[in-house]
Amino acid sequence: MGKLSFGRVLDSLCLSPGSSSCLCVSNNYETPDEYLERKPLVASEDDQVPQTLAFLIKPKMVVLKVSMHCNGCARKVEKHIAKMEGVTSYQVDMETKMVVVIGDIVPFEVLESVSRVKNAELWAAPS
């Protein structure tokens, strides 16, 4: 019979299809390797992987006008935005008082969150 590997013991255990509470054990420990199904865990480039909803979500961009008068204010806003969930990138321009936040975010939640740190409002689109 030879050495008994843990994997072969697990392969011999099966749940009975008739009853969910019954566990049957097979004594056939000499299962050939051809019997075991071998599939790669990661799909190759040739395989067509169906797109999920995560691939279809496009990142959103929020432009805010934030009251910043010094570099300390700008750093405070940067630090706060960097900790926000879903933010992939951001840009803070102190001279124009413009803050751009990009990511999987909700615009009004970003506005509400930044408003806790500094006075902020949505940037008005040019007419």
PLY file of the C-alpha trace (Angstrom):
ply
format ascii 1.0
element vertex 127
property float x
property float y
property float z
element edge 126
property int vertex1
property int vertex2
end_header
0.00 0.00 0.00
2.92 2.38 0.55
2.83 5.81 2.12
-0.52 7.41 2.65
-0.64 11.13 1.81
-3.02 13.57 3.46
-4.31 14.70 0.04
-5.29 11.16 -0.92
-7.13 10.70 2.36
-9.08 13.92 1.72
-9.81 12.78 -1.84
-11.30 9.54 -0.51
-13.78 11.39 1.73
-17.07 12.27 0.08
-20.50 13.42 1.07
-23.31 11.06 0.27
-25.59 12.59 -2.39
-28.71 11.08 -0.77
-28.35 12.62 2.66
-26.54 15.75 3.76
-25.75 14.33 7.21
-24.06 11.14 6.01
-20.32 10.92 5.38
-18.92 7.94 3.53
-15.28 6.91 3.37
-13.77 5.07 0.46
-10.99 2.55 1.03
-9.51 3.10 -2.43
-6.26 4.89 -1.52
-4.54 3.76 -4.72
-6.21 6.43 -6.89
-4.12 7.02 -10.02
-2.97 10.58 -10.72
-4.82 10.56 -14.05
-8.09 10.34 -12.12
-7.46 13.62 -10.31
-8.50 16.66 -12.27
-5.68 19.11 -12.91
-6.72 22.68 -13.74
-4.69 25.86 -13.35
-5.93 28.21 -10.64
-5.27 31.29 -12.76
-6.80 31.59 -16.22
-4.36 31.92 -19.09
-4.45 34.83 -21.53
-6.17 32.62 -24.13
-9.15 31.93 -21.86
-12.02 34.37 -22.10
-12.73 35.72 -18.61
-16.18 37.30 -18.32
-16.09 40.90 -17.14
-17.60 41.61 -13.76
-19.28 44.74 -12.53
-15.98 45.94 -11.04
-14.55 46.26 -14.56
-17.51 48.37 -15.66
-17.35 50.92 -12.82
-15.54 54.02 -13.99
-13.75 56.21 -11.44
-15.52 59.45 -10.60
-13.89 62.86 -10.37
-14.94 65.45 -7.79
-13.68 69.03 -7.97
-13.97 71.06 -4.77
-13.22 74.65 -3.82
-11.64 74.45 -0.35
-10.77 77.36 1.92
-6.96 77.03 2.24
-4.73 79.97 3.10
-1.38 78.29 3.88
0.64 75.11 3.23
-0.53 73.74 6.57
-4.14 73.90 5.40
-3.24 72.15 2.14
-1.37 69.38 3.99
-4.29 68.92 6.36
-6.69 68.47 3.42
-4.25 66.12 1.62
-3.83 63.97 4.71
-7.60 63.74 5.18
-8.28 62.82 1.54
-5.49 60.21 1.52
-7.24 58.34 4.35
-10.63 58.26 2.57
-11.86 54.91 1.30
-12.13 54.52 -2.48
-9.79 57.40 -3.38
-7.28 56.40 -6.06
-5.69 59.81 -6.65
-6.03 63.44 -5.62
-4.51 66.83 -6.36
-4.49 69.87 -4.10
-3.72 73.30 -5.58
-3.45 75.91 -2.84
-3.13 78.90 -5.21
-6.49 78.28 -6.91
-7.96 76.57 -3.81
-8.95 73.65 -6.04
-8.99 70.04 -4.84
-9.53 67.21 -7.35
-10.38 63.76 -6.00
-10.59 60.69 -8.27
-11.75 57.19 -7.39
-14.70 54.97 -6.59
-16.36 57.66 -4.50
-19.67 59.44 -3.97
-19.27 63.18 -4.66
-21.43 64.42 -1.80
-19.73 62.08 0.67
-16.36 63.55 -0.37
-17.74 67.08 0.06
-19.17 66.21 3.47
-15.94 64.57 4.61
-13.64 67.41 3.49
-16.06 69.95 5.01
-15.32 68.44 8.43
-11.69 69.55 8.05
-12.01 72.83 6.09
-14.80 74.87 4.59
-15.51 73.29 1.17
-18.00 73.48 -1.67
-18.38 71.90 -5.09
-16.46 73.76 -7.79
-18.87 75.68 -10.01
-18.62 74.66 -13.67
-17.70 77.51 -16.02
-20.71 78.90 -17.86
0 1
1 2
2 3
3 4
4 5
5 6
6 7
7 8
8 9
9 10
10 11
11 12
12 13
13 14
14 15
15 16
16 17
17 18
18 19
19 20
20 21
21 22
22 23
23 24
24 25
25 26
26 27
27 28
28 29
29 30
30 31
31 32
32 33
33 34
34 35
35 36
36 37
37 38
38 39
39 40
40 41
41 42
42 43
43 44
44 45
45 46
46 47
47 48
48 49
49 50
50 51
51 52
52 53
53 54
54 55
55 56
56 57
57 58
58 59
59 60
60 61
61 62
62 63
63 64
64 65
65 66
66 67
67 68
68 69
69 70
70 71
71 72
72 73
73 74
74 75
75 76
76 77
77 78
78 79
79 80
80 81
81 82
82 83
83 84
84 85
85 86
86 87
87 88
88 89
89 90
90 91
91 92
92 93
93 94
94 95
95 96
96 97
97 98
98 99
99 100
100 101
101 102
102 103
103 104
104 105
105 106
106 107
107 108
108 109
109 110
110 111
111 112
112 113
113 114
114 115
115 116
116 117
117 118
118 119
119 120
120 121
121 122
122 123
123 124
124 125
125 126
